[in-house]
């Protein structure tokens, strides 16, 4: 992958929590558009990887290049302002605020509240819930709201941690279609336990095992890898 087409380069990254190392010598590249899937069983290090990319965890060693600049020691706030969006697995919306208030807060740092119409076009169900408290939404609607909040800032790179977890199958397919549409203009890193969906919407996939990359390649090739199930089984 050339630097001209890459939005993110992770080079020889080790990371973890305190004295507990979780990630080991990771090398990952992501194009400026398209979906990159991160797969692996629980505890493989997927969420830790996203937190490291976003700046919540500073690598022990290695380098993170985001949009052509070294971001290894940058704060999360600076990465957001430079075009990185992150939707964590949990607590991604403000439950006691309305849908509209959540969206307005998502654009507050960017002065881009005019993007409200854009995200409501992507997620029309939210337009019917603008005055509803976010905490009263269904699981799928909360996921949609969390993604919408991140999109208000027009990110170049969107990190999604389990966007379909606890979501009804019909909404899962809706989210999948939206990700395919978004990926034509934005780079998306997708951590997802719904393996079939992840490999369907992504172009490239990394399979993690105990903080290492066990398998990588084009998604259609990874899907047929005979070792795939070995690294996904509980």
C-alpha positions in Angstrom: 0.0 0.0 0.0 1.5 3.3 -1.0 1.7 6.4 1.1 -0.4 8.2 -1.5 -3.4 5.9 -0.9 -2.9 5.3 2.8 -4.8 7.2 5.6 -3.3 5.1 8.5 0.0 3.3 9.0 0.7 1.4 12.2 4.3 0.4 12.4 5.7 -2.2 14.9 3.3 -1.1 17.6 3.4 -2.6 21.1 0.8 -1.3 23.5 -1.2 -2.2 26.6 -2.3 -1.1 30.1 0.3 -0.4 32.6 2.7 -3.4 32.9 0.3 -5.6 30.9 1.2 -5.7 27.2 -1.8 -6.5 24.9 -0.5 -5.7 21.4 2.7 -7.1 20.0 4.6 -5.7 17.0 1.6 -4.8 14.9 1.8 -3.6 11.4 -1.4 -2.4 9.8 -2.2 -0.2 6.8 -5.6 1.3 5.8 -6.5 3.0 2.5 -8.1 6.4 2.3 -11.5 4.8 1.4 -13.0 1.4 2.1 -13.6 -0.8 5.1 -10.8 -2.7 6.9 -12.1 -5.4 9.1 -10.5 -6.4 12.4 -11.5 -9.9 13.5 -10.7 -12.2 16.4 -12.1 -13.8 19.5 -12.8 -11.9 22.7 -9.6 -10.9 24.3 -7.6 -10.9 21.1 -6.8 -7.1 21.5 -9.2 -5.6 19.0 -10.6 -2.9 21.2 -7.2 -2.1 22.6 -6.0 -1.6 19.0 -8.8 0.9 18.3 -8.0 2.8 21.6 -4.4 2.9 20.6 -5.2 4.3 17.1 -7.5 6.9 18.7 -4.9 8.0 21.2 -6.5 6.7 24.4 -3.5 4.4 24.8 0.0 5.6 23.9 2.1 2.8 22.3 5.0 1.4 24.3 7.0 1.3 21.1 6.3 1.8 17.4 4.7 4.5 15.3 1.2 5.6 14.2 1.0 7.7 11.0 -2.4 9.3 10.4 -3.1 11.3 7.3 0.6 11.7 6.5 1.6 12.9 10.0 3.1 11.2 13.0 0.2 10.8 15.5 2.0 8.5 18.0 1.9 10.9 20.9 -1.0 13.1 19.8 -4.0 13.5 22.1 -7.4 12.1 21.1 -8.7 15.6 20.8 -6.1 16.5 18.2 -6.7 13.4 16.2 -10.5 14.2 16.2 -9.8 17.7 14.9 -7.5 16.2 12.2 -10.3 13.9 11.0 -10.5 10.8 13.1 -13.8 9.6 14.5 -14.4 6.8 17.1 -17.5 5.0 18.1 -16.7 2.8 21.2 -18.4 -0.4 22.0 -20.3 1.1 25.0 -21.4 4.5 26.3 -21.2 6.1 22.9 -24.2 8.4 23.4 -25.5 10.7 26.2 -28.5 8.9 27.5 -30.1 11.9 29.3 -29.9 14.1 26.2 -32.2 14.1 23.3 -31.2 12.7 19.9 -30.9 16.2 18.5 -28.8 17.4 21.5 -26.4 14.4 21.0 -26.0 15.3 17.3 -25.4 19.0 18.1 -22.7 18.1 20.6 -21.1 15.8 18.0 -20.6 18.9 15.8 -19.8 21.4 18.5 -16.0 21.2 18.1 -16.2 21.6 14.3 -18.9 24.2 14.0 -20.5 21.7 11.5 -24.0 21.4 12.9 -25.2 22.0 9.4 -24.2 18.4 8.7 -27.3 17.3 10.7 -29.3 16.9 7.5 -26.6 14.8 6.0 -26.6 12.2 8.9 -30.4 12.2 9.1 -30.5 11.3 5.4 -28.2 8.4 6.1 -30.3 7.4 9.2 -33.8 8.5 8.5 -35.2 6.7 11.6 -33.4 9.3 13.8 -35.3 12.1 12.1 -38.4 10.7 13.8 -36.7 10.6 17.2 -35.0 14.1 17.4 -36.8 15.1 20.6 -36.6 11.6 22.2 -34.1 10.9 25.0 -31.2 8.8 23.7 -31.5 6.5 26.6 -35.0 5.4 25.5 -33.9 4.4 22.0 -33.7 0.8 20.9 -30.2 -0.8 20.8 -30.0 -0.4 17.0 -31.2 3.3 17.2 -28.5 4.0 19.8 -25.9 2.5 17.5 -27.1 4.6 14.6 -27.0 7.7 16.8 -23.5 7.0 17.9 -22.3 6.6 14.3 -24.1 9.8 13.3 -22.5 11.8 16.1 -19.1 10.7 14.8 -20.0 11.5 11.2 -21.1 15.1 12.0 -17.4 16.0 12.1 -16.8 14.6 8.6 -14.0 12.2 9.6 -11.5 10.9 7.2 -11.0 7.7 9.3 -13.9 6.2 11.3 -13.2 3.6 14.0 -16.2 1.4 14.8 -16.1 -1.1 17.7 -18.9 -3.7 17.4 -21.5 -1.5 15.7 -24.0 -4.4 15.4 -23.7 -5.8 18.9 -27.1 -6.4 20.5 -28.9 -5.2 17.3 -31.8 -6.8 15.7 -31.0 -8.6 12.4 -33.0 -6.2 10.2 -31.1 -3.2 11.6 -27.8 -5.1 11.2 -28.4 -5.2 7.5 -29.3 -1.6 7.4 -26.1 -0.7 9.2 -24.2 -2.9 6.7 -25.6 -1.0 3.7 -24.8 2.3 5.3 -21.2 1.2 5.9 -20.8 0.2 2.3 -22.1 3.6 1.2 -19.9 5.5 3.6 -16.8 3.5 2.6 -16.8 5.1 -0.9 -15.7 8.4 0.7 -14.3 7.5 4.1 -11.9 5.0 5.5 -13.5 2.7 8.1 -11.9 0.3 10.6 -14.5 -2.2 11.6 -14.1 -4.4 14.7 -17.0 -6.8 14.4 -18.0 -10.2 15.9 -20.5 -10.6 13.0 -17.8 -12.2 10.8 -19.9 -12.8 7.7 -21.0 -9.1 7.6 -17.5 -7.8 8.3 -16.0 -9.8 5.5 -18.8 -8.9 3.2 -18.5 -5.1 3.6 -14.7 -4.9 3.9 -12.0 -5.0 1.2 -9.2 -6.1 3.6 -9.1 -8.0 6.8 -6.8 -8.6 9.8 -7.5 -11.5 12.1 -5.9 -11.0 15.6 -4.9 -13.6 18.1 -3.4 -12.8 21.5 -2.3 -9.3 20.4 -0.7 -10.5 17.1 -1.8 -10.6 13.5 -2.5 -14.2 12.7 -4.1 -13.8 9.3 -4.3 -10.8 6.9 -5.3 -10.3 3.3 -8.1 -9.4 1.0 -11.4 -10.2 2.7 -12.5 -12.7 0.1 -9.2 -14.6 0.5 -9.4 -14.4 4.4 -12.9 -15.8 4.2 -11.7 -19.0 2.6 -8.6 -19.4 4.8 -8.8 -22.8 6.4 -7.3 -21.4 9.7 -9.9 -18.7 10.1 -12.3 -20.6 12.4 -9.3 -21.6 14.5 -8.7 -17.9 15.5 -12.4 -17.1 15.9 -13.6 -20.0 18.1 -14.1 -19.1 21.8 
